[in-house]
Structures are given as C-alpha cells and as structure tokens.
Amino acid sequence: MDTRESQTPDEELQHLKEVSEPEDFANPEPDETQPEAREPSRGLTWVLPLVIVVAAAVIGFMLVMGISD
C-alpha cells in the first residue's frame, strides 16, 4: 500500500522546476552535505611524480645495461 501523499499540480510543477534547473557553472560552490568537497586535496600528491621518476630510472637502467652487453 502506498502511504505517500499525492502532490498537487502546483507542488509537482515546483518540483519539476527545481529538478530541471541547470547547473550554475559561473558560481560553483561545494555542496553543503559534502564537507570533503571544500577541503583542498592533500596527502598523496607526491606519489605520481615519484612513480614517474622511479619508472624512468628503471627504464634508463635497463636500456643502459642492455646496450652495454
């Protein structure tokens, strides 16, 4: 059995207006329910450059050792 109340036509129209509202790209603001969206990213920002440097060093070492044979 459905216990929800039916929406009046005015309420339904208001709901459709709210849902079909385009996103405001000019003034983007983090959602209040997502506090992590307001915080700047920190932590593992150094991992990608480190992986790139290590991979380049390994490839360079393999090339140098392969050429010297």
N, CA and C of each residue as an Amber inpcrd file, in Angstrom:
protein
   207
   0.8390000  -1.1760000   0.0000000   0.0000000   0.0000000   0.0000000
   0.8850000   1.2410000   0.0000000   0.5760000   2.1670000  -0.8450000
   1.3650000   3.3930000  -0.9630000   0.8650000   4.4070000   0.0540000
   1.7650000   4.8260000   0.9650000   1.3600000   5.7690000   2.0150000
   1.7970000   7.1890000   1.7190000   2.4450000   7.4120000   0.5680000
   2.8720000   8.7730000   0.2220000   1.6660000   9.6250000  -0.1570000
   1.7530000  10.8910000   0.1600000   0.6900000  11.8130000  -0.2290000
   0.9100000  12.2260000  -1.6810000  -0.1560000  12.3920000  -2.3910000
  -0.0520000  12.8440000  -3.7690000   0.3120000  14.3170000  -3.7930000
   1.0910000  14.6780000  -4.7830000   1.4660000  16.0820000  -4.9270000
   0.3700000  16.8120000  -5.6870000   0.1370000  18.0210000  -5.2640000
  -0.8020000  18.8480000  -6.0150000  -0.1200000  19.2620000  -7.3120000
  -0.8630000  19.6860000  -8.3060000  -0.2300000  20.1280000  -9.5580000
   0.7910000  21.2520000  -9.3440000   0.5020000  22.1510000  -8.4050000
   1.4590000  23.2370000  -8.1270000   2.7480000  22.6960000  -7.5210000
   2.6290000  21.7470000  -6.5920000   3.8150000  21.1440000  -5.9810000
   4.6130000  20.3580000  -7.0100000   3.9160000  19.6730000  -7.8700000
   4.5990000  18.9060000  -8.9050000   5.3250000  19.8380000  -9.8750000
   4.7090000  20.9400000 -10.2450000   5.3410000  21.9200000 -11.1280000
   6.5710000  22.5330000 -10.4690000   6.4720000  22.8540000  -9.1810000
   7.6130000  23.4080000  -8.4480000   8.7520000  22.3990000  -8.4020000
   8.4240000  21.1320000  -8.1690000   9.4460000  20.0900000  -8.1270000
  10.1350000  19.9610000  -9.4920000   9.3670000  19.9680000 -10.5600000
   9.9480000  19.8600000 -11.9030000  10.8450000  21.0510000 -12.2180000
  10.4780000  22.2340000 -11.7500000  11.3220000  23.4200000 -11.9710000
  12.6510000  23.2670000 -11.2330000  12.6010000  22.7610000 -10.0040000
  13.8280000  22.5820000  -9.2180000  14.7330000  21.5300000  -9.8470000
  14.1340000  20.4540000 -10.3310000  14.9190000  19.3580000 -10.8950000
  15.5230000  19.7510000 -12.2430000  14.7830000  20.5000000 -13.0400000
  15.2640000  20.8370000 -14.3850000  16.1380000  22.0840000 -14.4210000
  16.4430000  22.6550000 -13.2670000  17.2930000  23.8430000 -13.2020000
  18.7140000  23.4710000 -13.6170000  19.3080000  24.1950000 -14.5790000
  20.6680000  23.8420000 -14.9990000  21.6890000  24.1590000 -13.9150000
  22.7930000  23.4690000 -13.9810000  23.8570000  23.6850000 -13.0060000
  24.4900000  25.0480000 -13.2290000  24.8200000  25.7260000 -12.1370000
  25.4050000  27.0590000 -12.2070000  26.9200000  26.9250000 -12.2740000
  27.4700000  26.9720000 -13.5000000  28.9070000  26.8310000 -13.6620000
  29.6440000  28.1280000 -13.3710000  28.9480000  29.2500000 -13.4090000
  29.5940000  30.5420000 -13.1600000  29.9690000  30.6880000 -11.6910000
  29.1530000  30.1530000 -10.8090000  29.4110000  30.2540000  -9.3670000
  29.3900000  28.8670000  -8.7420000  30.3830000  28.0330000  -9.0380000
  30.3650000  26.6860000  -8.4500000  30.6770000  26.7480000  -6.9610000
  29.8670000  26.0940000  -6.1940000  30.0760000  26.0330000  -4.7510000
  29.9440000  24.5810000  -4.3130000  30.7770000  24.1460000  -3.4000000
  30.6580000  22.7720000  -2.9170000  29.3160000  22.5530000  -2.2230000
  28.8430000  21.3720000  -2.3200000  27.5880000  21.0200000  -1.6860000
  27.7690000  21.0420000  -0.1680000  26.7930000  21.5770000   0.5390000
  26.8870000  21.6540000   1.9980000  26.9490000  20.2770000   2.6390000
  26.3940000  19.2950000   1.9630000  26.3910000  17.9540000   2.5390000
  27.6910000  17.2110000   2.2530000  28.6100000  17.8360000   1.5300000
  29.8890000  17.2050000   1.2120000  31.0350000  18.0790000   1.7230000
  31.3610000  18.0020000   2.9980000  32.4320000  18.8460000   3.5260000
  33.7820000  18.5360000   2.8980000  33.9800000  17.2970000   2.4070000
  35.2620000  16.9690000   1.7830000  35.4580000  17.7240000   0.4780000
  34.3720000  18.2120000  -0.1190000  34.4950000  18.9620000  -1.3670000
  35.0770000  20.3430000  -1.1270000  34.9780000  20.8490000   0.0810000
  35.5230000  22.1710000   0.3910000  36.9930000  22.1200000   0.7730000
  37.4510000  20.9700000   1.1920000  38.8290000  20.8480000   1.6480000
  39.7690000  20.7050000   0.4570000  40.9180000  21.3740000   0.5090000
  41.8840000  21.1840000  -0.5730000  42.4590000  19.7700000  -0.5180000
  42.8050000  19.2400000  -1.6620000  43.3660000  17.8920000  -1.6820000
  44.7670000  17.9160000  -1.0840000  45.0250000  16.9860000  -0.2090000
  46.3540000  16.8520000   0.3720000  46.6260000  15.3650000   0.5130000
  47.8400000  15.0710000   0.8320000  48.1480000  13.6680000   1.0660000
  49.0930000  13.1120000   0.0300000  48.5760000  12.3690000  -0.9300000
  49.4120000  11.6050000  -1.8360000  49.6890000  12.3380000  -3.1440000
  49.8230000  13.6490000  -3.0980000  50.0960000  14.4010000  -4.3250000
  51.5040000  14.1620000  -4.8370000  52.3700000  13.6310000  -4.0180000
  53.7620000  13.4110000  -4.4100000  53.9630000  12.0330000  -5.0300000
  52.9650000  11.1630000  -4.9680000  53.1310000   9.7820000  -5.4190000
  53.3200000   9.7010000  -6.9390000  52.5090000  10.4060000  -7.7080000
  52.6150000  10.3230000  -9.1690000  53.9760000  10.7900000  -9.6750000
  54.4950000  11.9460000  -9.2480000  55.8410000  12.3210000  -9.7080000
  56.9150000  11.3070000  -9.2850000  56.7700000  10.7510000  -8.0910000
  57.7390000   9.7580000  -7.6280000  57.6910000   8.5030000  -8.4930000
  56.5050000   8.0440000  -8.8320000  56.3610000   6.8610000  -9.6820000
  56.9560000   7.1210000 -11.0580000  56.7400000   8.3050000 -11.6020000
  57.2900000   8.6460000 -12.9210000  58.8090000   8.6500000 -12.8810000
  59.3990000   9.2410000 -11.8550000  60.8620000   9.3000000 -11.7280000
  61.4420000   7.9010000 -11.5630000  60.8270000   7.0850000 -10.7210000
  61.3320000   5.7300000 -10.4980000  61.2090000   4.8960000 -11.7800000
  60.0760000   5.0200000 -12.4790000  59.9010000   4.2690000 -13.7220000
  60.9330000   4.7030000 -14.7620000  61.1840000   6.0060000 -14.8710000
  62.1850000   6.4940000 -15.8220000  63.5720000   5.9780000 -15.4520000
  63.8900000   5.9420000 -14.1510000  65.1900000   5.4390000 -13.7160000
  65.3320000   3.9480000 -14.0340000  64.2940000   3.1830000 -13.7950000
  64.3480000   1.7460000 -14.0740000  64.4980000   1.5070000 -15.5710000
  63.7240000   2.1950000 -16.3820000  63.8250000   2.0330000 -17.8350000
  65.1920000   2.4680000 -18.3330000  65.6960000   3.5730000 -17.8060000
  67.0390000   4.0300000 -18.1830000  68.1050000   3.0210000 -17.8050000
  67.9960000   2.4580000 -16.6130000  68.9600000   1.4460000 -16.1720000
  68.9030000   0.2210000 -17.0750000  67.6730000  -0.2110000 -17.4230000
  67.5350000  -1.3780000 -18.2850000  68.1070000  -1.1030000 -19.6790000
  67.9120000   0.0810000 -20.1940000  68.4500000   0.4360000 -21.5100000
  69.9750000   0.4620000 -21.4830000  70.5440000   1.0710000 -20.4350000
  71.9990000   1.1610000 -20.3390000  72.6100000  -0.2180000 -20.1670000
  71.9890000  -1.0630000 -19.3530000  72.5360000  -2.4030000 -19.1420000
  72.3540000  -3.2570000 -20.3920000  71.2720000  -3.0400000 -21.1420000
  71.0410000  -3.7940000 -22.3610000  71.9930000  -3.3820000 -23.4820000
  72.3490000  -2.1230000 -23.5400000  73.2390000  -1.6150000 -24.5850000
  74.6780000  -2.0360000 -24.3220000  75.0610000  -2.1670000 -23.0660000
  76.4440000  -2.4650000 -22.7400000  76.8150000  -3.9290000 -22.9870000
  75.8580000  -4.8060000 -23.2330000  76.1820000  -6.2190000 -23.4750000
  76.9240000  -6.4190000 -24.7410000
